[in-house]
Amino acid sequence: MVKIGIRSIFAKPLAHFVSKRLYHQAQQKKAIESQHNLLYRLVRRAAHTQFGQDHQFDQIKQYRDYKKRVPIRDYEGLKPYVERIMKGERNILWPGRPLYFAKTSGTTSGTKYIPITRQSIGTHIQAARNALLTYIQSTGDATFLDGQLIFLSGSPTLTKTSGILTGRLSGISNHHVPAYLRSNQLPSYETNCIEDWEVKVEKIVEETIQADLRLISGIPPWMQLYFDLLISQVEKPITEIFPNLKLIIHGGVNFKPYEQKMLASLGKTVDMIELYPASEGFIAYQDGLQTDGLLLNLQAGIFYEFIPADAFFEANPPRLSLSEVELDTNYALIINSNAGLWGYSIGDTIKFIDKNPYRLVVTGRIKHFISAFGEHVISEEVESAITTIAHQSQISLKEFTVAPMVNPSSGLPYHEWFIELDDPSVDLTAFSQKLDALMCTKNSYYADLIKGKILQPLKIRLMPVGAFKTYMQSIGKFGGQNKVPHLSNDRKMADFLTAYQGNKSK
């Protein structure tokens, strides 16, 4: 019997109050109205900044005025303004100077420094709190608050960039964990500051193996690494090591490819909720165990825009507000925020599955696709396909990626799948045939290329254990918030994995 403590007693009425207010604000009509009011507030607040003057914020009266004056930008487009802030200038993107820079790795821009202001950091913390409170409201269970909690995150050690505190978002957020949770938070601050991820995880296992863990939070592949190390030491499933474990919180990547292995590691069902935080803002969160998709965070200080993903690379793609979106359409997500991000493409694609309230699913990255032959295969398709076939074949998938093989030594081009499994004794011929057939049903362009003998069916390269870990280490992105890309339109990663396999087989 789990003992009920003071934290869980007080959390329930708060959860009821906050949830009621959130759902009232999330009604479709109110959501649209609040979004347009927010845009005007943001524009007025930033009218006297350098960016506001450069883009005539004082002349903006309606959303169409805003679209005419503020183009869509990625980090490279915003970088000249960020560099001025880094040199010590004030009132550039937002009044004053940012409170933090969230340091993150970009695929084309190298290291990115995303501003977080005094106004925006509060919305990150509030969204995480609201996700927990809506879970409590939907289940009636807050007892996880009375035990110990672990957040598998980046180091909270911060440096300074022209006087602005700088670090990973998860490390920054660690400094804002509420006092009532900090007393039962693990791991220790000293362990959390360890930069080497393998050393850090070993120390985390040492500190937590005897703990009364009730909540575990992290990115799925790195959470699984923690689970694997625990199980190797105790030889018990996670729910026997932590019998009072109530809740798993995950985010950062699509959970489906990791679900089967994680459920096996847990040993029995544990409640799970998904978050969608980004350095640029806390976009959405799952607001109940029985709900599909993630509730769009309308308290994020973000005016959202959406570009149909298939039109994103056009010269003048359509820009839509929340009132104009349709269900089951892939959109590139654009944000305008109280962190001073304007017309900013964060690189993610989403689609709405409900509009009252607005709920979404993350479908991939706008730059993560394969279209070497016009097929435009996206993350959602490959992740769904391999998850389905692995489940049907009762195969435990560890990691994977897909790349085009444009110039094979013989025969037609094909898509090459690099897969790491727990059990390599799998019938790859049957597996690849099923996978290719499912990909043809998910992407008609791909199916046409196969039928037209432009492409041959996909091929699978079974990778030795540790291949993806070695790749991530080689590019300095092992652990923490870093994610293995599940597909790419070039062969940089594929060539590394091919060479790695060759070296292992010698």
C-alpha positions as CSV (number, residue, x, y, z in Angstrom):
1,M,0.0,0.0,0.0
2,V,1.5,3.3,-1.1
3,K,1.4,5.9,1.7
4,I,-0.4,9.2,0.8
5,G,1.7,12.3,1.7
6,I,1.1,16.0,2.0
7,R,2.2,16.7,-1.6
8,S,-0.4,14.5,-3.2
9,I,-3.1,15.7,-0.9
10,F,-2.6,19.4,-1.9
11,A,-2.0,18.5,-5.6
12,K,-5.5,17.2,-6.3
13,P,-7.5,20.4,-5.7
14,L,-4.9,22.4,-7.7
15,A,-5.1,19.8,-10.5
16,H,-8.9,20.2,-10.6
17,F,-8.7,24.0,-10.7
18,V,-6.0,24.2,-13.4
19,S,-7.5,21.6,-15.6
20,K,-10.9,23.2,-15.6
21,R,-9.3,26.6,-16.6
22,L,-7.1,25.0,-19.3
23,Y,-10.0,23.2,-21.0
24,H,-12.1,26.4,-20.9
25,Q,-9.3,28.3,-22.6
26,A,-8.8,25.5,-25.1
27,Q,-12.2,25.7,-26.7
28,Q,-11.9,26.4,-30.4
29,K,-13.4,29.9,-30.4
30,K,-11.5,31.0,-27.4
31,A,-8.2,29.5,-28.7
32,I,-8.5,31.4,-32.0
33,E,-9.4,34.7,-30.3
34,S,-6.5,34.4,-27.8
35,Q,-4.0,33.6,-30.5
36,H,-4.8,36.7,-32.5
37,N,-4.8,38.9,-29.4
38,L,-1.5,37.4,-28.4
39,L,0.1,38.4,-31.8
40,Y,-0.9,42.0,-31.3
41,R,0.5,42.0,-27.7
42,L,3.8,40.5,-28.9
43,V,4.1,43.0,-31.7
44,R,3.4,46.0,-29.5
45,R,5.8,44.8,-26.9
46,A,8.6,44.5,-29.4
47,A,7.8,47.5,-31.5
48,H,10.9,49.5,-30.3
49,T,13.4,46.6,-30.6
50,Q,15.8,46.6,-33.5
51,F,13.9,43.8,-35.1
52,G,10.6,45.6,-34.6
53,Q,11.9,48.7,-36.2
54,D,13.5,46.8,-39.1
55,H,10.1,45.2,-39.8
56,Q,7.8,48.2,-39.1
57,F,6.0,46.6,-36.2
58,D,4.3,50.0,-35.6
59,Q,2.5,49.6,-38.9
60,I,1.1,46.2,-38.1
61,K,-2.7,46.2,-37.5
62,Q,-3.7,42.7,-38.7
63,Y,-2.2,39.3,-39.2
64,R,-1.9,39.9,-43.0
65,D,0.2,43.0,-42.2
66,Y,2.5,40.8,-40.1
67,K,2.9,38.3,-42.9
68,K,3.9,41.0,-45.4
69,R,6.6,42.4,-43.1
70,V,8.0,39.4,-41.3
71,P,9.4,36.6,-43.6
72,I,9.9,33.0,-42.5
73,R,13.3,32.3,-41.2
74,D,15.3,29.4,-39.8
75,Y,18.2,30.0,-37.4
76,E,20.6,31.1,-40.1
77,G,18.1,33.9,-41.0
78,L,17.8,35.0,-37.4
79,K,21.5,34.6,-36.6
80,P,22.7,38.2,-37.4
81,Y,20.3,39.4,-34.7
82,V,21.4,36.7,-32.2
83,E,25.0,37.6,-32.8
84,R,24.3,41.2,-31.9
85,I,22.8,40.0,-28.6
86,M,25.9,37.9,-28.1
87,K,28.1,41.0,-28.5
88,G,26.2,42.6,-25.6
89,E,23.6,44.8,-27.4
90,R,20.2,45.3,-25.9
91,N,16.6,45.5,-27.3
92,I,17.4,43.5,-30.4
93,L,14.8,40.8,-30.7
94,W,12.9,41.4,-27.4
95,P,13.1,44.3,-24.9
96,G,16.3,44.1,-22.8
97,R,18.5,41.0,-23.0
98,P,17.6,37.3,-22.8
99,L,17.8,35.6,-19.4
100,Y,19.4,32.5,-21.0
101,F,20.7,31.1,-24.3
102,A,19.6,27.5,-24.8
103,K,22.5,25.9,-26.6
104,T,21.5,23.3,-29.1
105,S,23.0,21.5,-32.1
106,G,21.8,22.3,-35.6
107,T,22.1,20.1,-38.7
108,T,23.1,23.0,-40.9
109,S,23.9,25.8,-38.5
110,G,26.3,24.2,-36.1
111,T,25.7,25.2,-32.6
112,K,22.5,27.3,-32.2
113,Y,21.9,29.8,-29.4
114,I,18.2,30.1,-28.8
115,P,17.2,33.1,-26.6
116,I,15.0,32.4,-23.5
117,T,13.7,35.5,-21.9
118,R,12.4,36.2,-18.4
119,Q,8.8,36.0,-19.9
120,S,9.4,32.7,-21.8
121,I,11.2,30.6,-19.2
122,G,8.0,30.8,-17.1
123,T,5.9,29.2,-19.8
124,H,8.3,26.3,-20.1
125,I,7.9,25.5,-16.4
126,Q,4.2,26.2,-16.4
127,A,3.6,23.7,-19.2
128,A,5.5,20.9,-17.5
129,R,3.5,21.6,-14.3
130,N,0.2,21.6,-16.3
131,A,1.1,18.3,-17.9
132,L,1.5,16.7,-14.4
133,L,-1.7,18.4,-13.1
134,T,-3.8,17.2,-16.0
135,Y,-2.5,13.7,-15.5
136,I,-3.4,13.9,-11.8
137,Q,-6.9,15.2,-12.7
138,S,-7.5,12.4,-15.3
139,T,-6.3,9.6,-13.0
140,G,-7.1,10.9,-9.6
141,D,-3.6,9.7,-8.5
142,A,-1.0,12.1,-7.2
143,T,1.0,9.6,-5.1
144,F,4.0,9.8,-7.4
145,L,4.7,13.2,-5.8
146,D,5.4,11.6,-2.4
147,G,8.2,9.4,-3.7
148,Q,11.4,10.1,-5.6
149,L,11.5,11.5,-9.1
150,I,14.3,11.3,-11.7
151,F,14.8,13.6,-14.7
152,L,17.4,12.2,-17.1
153,S,18.6,15.5,-18.5
154,G,21.6,17.4,-19.7
155,S,24.1,19.0,-17.3
156,P,22.7,21.9,-15.3
157,T,26.2,23.5,-15.4
158,L,25.8,26.8,-17.2
159,T,28.5,29.0,-18.8
160,K,28.1,32.7,-19.8
161,T,27.9,34.3,-23.2
162,S,28.4,38.1,-22.9
163,G,27.0,37.8,-19.4
164,I,24.0,35.6,-20.5
165,L,23.7,32.2,-18.8
166,T,24.1,29.5,-21.5
167,G,23.4,25.7,-21.5
168,R,21.1,22.9,-22.7
169,L,17.4,23.5,-22.2
170,S,17.1,20.5,-19.9
171,G,20.0,21.8,-17.8
172,I,18.4,25.3,-17.6
173,S,15.0,23.8,-16.7
174,N,16.8,21.9,-13.9
175,H,17.4,25.2,-12.1
176,H,13.6,25.9,-12.1
177,V,12.3,22.7,-10.6
178,P,9.8,23.8,-8.0
179,A,11.1,23.7,-4.4
180,Y,8.4,21.2,-3.3
181,L,9.8,18.7,-5.9
182,R,13.5,19.4,-5.5
183,S,13.8,17.7,-2.2
184,N,12.8,14.3,-3.7
185,Q,14.6,14.8,-7.1
186,L,17.3,12.5,-8.4
187,P,20.1,12.3,-9.4
188,S,22.2,14.5,-7.2
189,Y,23.3,17.8,-8.6
190,E,26.9,16.6,-8.7
191,T,26.0,13.5,-10.8
192,N,23.8,15.6,-13.1
193,C,26.8,17.8,-13.9
194,I,28.8,14.9,-15.3
195,E,29.3,15.5,-19.0
196,D,30.3,12.0,-20.1
197,W,27.0,10.3,-20.6
198,E,28.2,6.7,-20.0
199,V,29.9,7.7,-16.8
200,K,26.8,9.8,-15.8
201,V,24.4,6.9,-16.4
202,E,26.5,4.5,-14.3
203,K,26.5,7.0,-11.5
204,I,22.8,7.5,-11.8
205,V,22.2,3.8,-11.5
206,E,24.4,3.7,-8.4
207,E,22.3,6.6,-6.8
208,T,18.9,5.3,-7.7
209,I,19.0,1.5,-7.6
210,Q,17.8,1.5,-4.0
211,A,15.5,4.5,-4.4
212,D,11.7,4.7,-4.2
213,L,11.3,6.0,-7.7
214,R,7.7,7.0,-8.6
215,L,8.4,9.0,-11.8
216,I,11.0,8.7,-14.5
217,S,11.4,11.3,-17.3
218,G,13.6,11.5,-20.3
219,I,14.1,10.9,-24.0
220,P,13.2,7.3,-24.9
221,P,16.6,6.0,-26.2
222,W,18.5,7.4,-23.2
223,M,15.9,6.2,-20.8
224,Q,16.3,2.8,-22.3
225,L,20.1,2.9,-21.8
226,Y,19.4,3.6,-18.1
227,F,17.0,0.7,-17.9
228,D,19.4,-1.7,-19.6
229,L,22.1,-0.9,-17.1
230,L,19.8,-1.3,-14.2
231,I,18.5,-4.6,-15.4
232,S,22.1,-5.9,-16.1
233,Q,23.0,-5.3,-12.5
234,V,19.8,-6.5,-10.7
235,E,18.4,-9.0,-13.3
236,K,14.9,-7.9,-12.6
237,P,12.4,-5.8,-14.7
238,I,12.2,-2.1,-13.8
239,T,8.8,-2.4,-12.0
240,E,10.3,-4.9,-9.6
241,I,13.3,-2.7,-9.0
242,F,10.9,0.3,-8.4
243,P,7.6,-1.3,-7.3
244,N,6.0,2.1,-6.7
245,L,6.8,3.4,-10.1
246,K,3.7,5.3,-11.3
247,L,4.6,7.4,-14.3
248,I,6.9,7.6,-17.3
249,I,7.3,11.0,-19.0
250,H,8.8,10.9,-22.5
251,G,9.4,13.3,-25.3
252,G,11.8,14.5,-27.9
253,V,11.3,11.7,-30.4
254,N,8.5,9.5,-31.7
255,F,8.0,6.9,-28.9
256,K,6.6,4.1,-31.1
257,P,9.9,2.7,-32.3
258,Y,11.0,2.3,-28.7
259,E,7.8,1.3,-27.1
260,Q,8.0,-2.5,-27.4
261,K,11.5,-2.8,-25.9
262,M,10.6,-0.3,-23.1
263,L,7.5,-2.2,-22.2
264,A,9.5,-5.4,-22.0
265,S,12.1,-3.7,-19.8
266,L,9.3,-2.3,-17.5
267,G,7.8,-5.8,-17.0
268,K,4.3,-4.5,-16.5
269,T,2.2,-1.6,-17.6
270,V,3.1,1.9,-16.2
271,D,1.2,5.1,-17.0
272,M,3.0,7.1,-19.7
273,I,2.5,10.7,-20.9
274,E,4.3,12.5,-23.8
275,L,5.6,16.1,-23.8
276,Y,6.6,18.2,-26.8
277,P,9.2,20.7,-25.4
278,A,11.7,22.5,-27.6
279,S,14.4,25.0,-26.9
280,E,12.2,27.5,-28.8
281,G,9.1,26.9,-26.6
282,F,7.0,24.2,-24.9
283,I,4.6,23.4,-27.8
284,A,2.3,20.7,-26.5
285,Y,1.7,17.9,-23.9
286,Q,-0.5,14.9,-23.4
287,D,-3.3,16.0,-21.1
288,G,-4.7,12.6,-20.1
289,L,-4.1,8.9,-20.5
290,Q,-7.3,8.4,-22.6
291,T,-6.7,11.2,-25.0
292,D,-5.0,10.9,-28.4
293,G,-2.4,13.4,-29.4
294,L,-1.0,16.3,-27.5
295,L,-2.9,19.4,-26.4
296,L,-1.5,22.5,-28.1
297,N,-0.1,24.8,-25.4
298,L,-2.0,28.1,-25.7
299,Q,-0.2,29.5,-22.6
300,A,3.2,29.3,-24.2
301,G,3.6,33.0,-25.2
302,I,3.7,31.7,-28.8
303,F,1.6,32.8,-31.8
304,Y,1.6,29.7,-34.0
305,E,1.7,29.7,-37.8
306,F,1.5,26.7,-40.1
307,I,2.8,26.0,-43.6
308,P,1.6,23.0,-45.5
309,A,4.6,20.7,-45.5
310,D,4.4,19.9,-49.2
311,A,4.6,23.7,-50.0
312,F,7.3,24.6,-47.5
313,F,10.1,24.9,-50.0
314,E,8.1,27.0,-52.5
315,A,9.1,30.7,-53.0
316,N,6.0,32.0,-51.3
317,P,4.3,29.2,-49.4
318,P,0.9,29.9,-47.7
319,R,1.1,30.9,-44.0
320,L,-1.9,29.9,-41.9
321,S,-3.0,30.9,-38.5
322,L,-4.7,28.4,-36.1
323,S,-8.1,29.4,-37.4
324,E,-7.2,28.1,-40.9
325,V,-5.7,24.7,-40.2
326,E,-7.3,21.4,-41.3
327,L,-7.2,18.0,-39.7
328,D,-4.8,15.3,-40.9
329,T,-2.6,17.7,-42.9
330,N,1.2,17.9,-42.4
331,Y,2.3,21.4,-41.5
332,A,5.7,22.9,-40.8
333,L,5.5,24.7,-37.5
334,I,6.3,28.4,-37.3
335,I,6.5,30.3,-34.0
336,N,6.4,34.0,-33.0
337,S,7.2,34.3,-29.3
338,N,8.0,36.3,-26.2
339,A,11.5,34.9,-26.5
340,G,12.0,37.2,-29.5
341,L,11.6,34.6,-32.2
342,W,9.7,35.9,-35.2
343,G,8.5,33.9,-38.2
344,Y,10.8,31.2,-36.9
345,S,10.7,27.7,-38.4
346,I,11.7,25.3,-35.7
347,G,12.1,22.5,-38.3
348,D,9.3,20.2,-37.0
349,T,6.2,19.0,-38.8
350,I,2.9,18.3,-37.1
351,K,-0.7,17.5,-38.0
352,F,-3.8,18.2,-36.1
353,I,-6.1,15.3,-35.1
354,D,-8.7,17.5,-33.3
355,K,-9.6,21.1,-33.3
356,N,-11.8,21.4,-30.3
357,P,-9.6,21.4,-28.4
358,Y,-6.6,21.6,-30.7
359,R,-4.6,18.4,-30.4
360,L,-1.7,17.4,-32.6
361,V,0.9,14.7,-33.3
362,V,4.5,15.3,-34.3
363,T,5.2,13.8,-37.7
364,G,8.9,14.5,-38.2
365,R,11.4,17.1,-39.3
366,I,10.8,19.2,-42.4
367,K,14.4,18.5,-43.5
368,H,14.3,14.8,-42.6
369,F,13.0,13.1,-45.7
370,I,14.1,10.9,-48.6
371,S,13.3,12.2,-52.0
372,A,16.2,11.2,-54.1
373,F,13.7,10.1,-56.8
374,G,10.7,12.3,-56.0
375,E,9.2,9.9,-53.4
376,H,9.3,12.3,-50.5
377,V,9.2,9.7,-47.8
378,I,8.9,11.3,-44.3
379,S,9.7,10.3,-40.7
380,E,6.1,9.4,-39.8
381,E,5.9,6.8,-42.6
382,V,9.2,5.0,-41.9
383,E,8.7,5.1,-38.1
384,S,5.1,3.7,-38.4
385,A,6.1,1.1,-40.9
386,I,9.0,-0.4,-39.0
387,T,7.2,-0.3,-35.7
388,T,4.2,-2.2,-37.1
389,I,6.4,-4.9,-38.8
390,A,8.6,-5.3,-35.7
391,H,5.6,-5.7,-33.5
392,Q,4.0,-8.3,-35.9
393,S,7.3,-10.2,-36.1
394,Q,7.8,-10.0,-32.3
395,I,11.2,-8.3,-32.8
396,S,12.7,-5.9,-30.3
397,L,14.0,-2.9,-32.2
398,K,16.8,-0.9,-30.7
399,E,17.5,1.8,-33.3
400,F,17.3,2.4,-37.1
401,T,17.9,4.9,-39.9
402,V,17.1,5.0,-43.6
403,A,19.1,6.4,-46.5
404,P,18.9,6.3,-50.3
405,M,21.4,4.1,-52.2
406,V,21.5,6.1,-55.5
407,N,24.4,4.3,-57.2
408,P,24.7,0.7,-56.2
409,S,27.4,-1.5,-57.6
410,S,24.8,-3.4,-59.6
411,G,21.1,-3.2,-60.2
412,L,18.5,-0.5,-59.5
413,P,18.8,2.1,-56.7
414,Y,17.0,1.4,-53.4
415,H,16.3,2.6,-49.9
416,E,18.8,1.1,-47.5
417,W,17.6,0.5,-43.9
418,F,20.2,0.2,-41.1
419,I,18.7,-1.7,-38.2
420,E,20.0,-2.6,-34.8
421,L,18.0,-5.4,-33.0
422,D,18.3,-7.1,-29.6
423,D,18.1,-10.4,-31.3
424,P,19.9,-10.5,-34.7
425,S,18.5,-14.0,-35.5
426,V,15.7,-12.7,-37.7
427,D,14.6,-13.7,-41.2
428,L,15.7,-10.5,-43.0
429,T,14.2,-11.6,-46.3
430,A,10.7,-11.9,-44.9
431,F,11.1,-8.8,-42.7
432,S,12.2,-6.6,-45.6
433,Q,9.4,-7.9,-47.9
434,K,6.8,-7.1,-45.3
435,L,8.4,-3.7,-44.6
436,D,8.6,-2.8,-48.3
437,A,4.9,-3.8,-48.8
438,L,3.8,-1.6,-45.9
439,M,5.9,1.4,-47.2
440,C,4.2,1.0,-50.6
441,T,0.8,1.4,-48.9
442,K,1.9,4.4,-46.9
443,N,3.6,6.3,-49.7
444,S,2.0,6.1,-53.2
445,Y,5.0,7.8,-54.8
446,Y,7.3,5.2,-53.4
447,A,4.9,2.4,-54.6
448,D,4.9,3.9,-58.1
449,L,8.7,3.9,-58.3
450,I,8.8,0.3,-57.2
451,K,6.2,-0.8,-59.7
452,G,7.8,1.3,-62.4
453,K,11.1,-0.4,-61.7
454,I,12.8,2.9,-61.0
455,L,13.6,1.6,-57.5
456,Q,14.1,-2.0,-56.4
457,P,12.5,-3.0,-53.0
458,L,14.3,-1.8,-49.9
459,K,17.2,-3.6,-48.4
460,I,18.1,-4.1,-44.8
461,R,21.6,-3.9,-43.3
462,L,21.6,-5.5,-39.9
463,M,24.0,-3.5,-37.7
464,P,26.1,-4.9,-34.8
465,V,25.1,-3.9,-31.3
466,G,26.6,-0.5,-30.5
467,A,26.7,0.9,-34.0
468,F,24.3,3.8,-33.5
469,K,25.9,4.6,-30.1
470,T,29.3,4.8,-31.8
471,Y,27.9,7.0,-34.6
472,M,26.4,9.5,-32.1
473,Q,29.7,9.5,-30.1
474,S,31.6,10.3,-33.4
475,I,29.6,13.4,-34.0
476,G,29.6,14.5,-30.3
477,K,25.9,14.0,-29.8
478,F,25.8,11.0,-27.5
479,G,23.3,11.2,-24.6
480,G,21.1,14.0,-23.1
481,Q,18.8,15.7,-25.6
482,N,20.4,14.3,-28.8
483,K,18.4,12.1,-31.1
484,V,19.3,9.6,-33.8
485,P,17.9,10.8,-37.2
486,H,15.7,8.1,-38.6
487,L,16.1,9.1,-42.2
488,S,18.1,11.4,-44.4
489,N,18.4,12.3,-48.0
490,D,22.2,11.8,-48.1
491,R,24.5,9.0,-47.0
492,K,26.7,10.7,-44.5
493,M,25.4,8.6,-41.6
494,A,24.9,5.6,-43.9
495,D,28.5,5.6,-45.0
496,F,29.7,5.7,-41.4
497,L,27.5,2.8,-40.4
498,T,28.6,0.8,-43.5
499,A,32.3,1.3,-42.6
500,Y,31.6,0.5,-39.0
501,Q,30.0,-2.8,-39.9
502,G,32.9,-3.6,-42.2
503,N,35.4,-3.0,-39.5
504,K,33.5,-5.1,-37.0
505,S,33.3,-8.0,-39.5
506,K,37.1,-8.1,-39.9
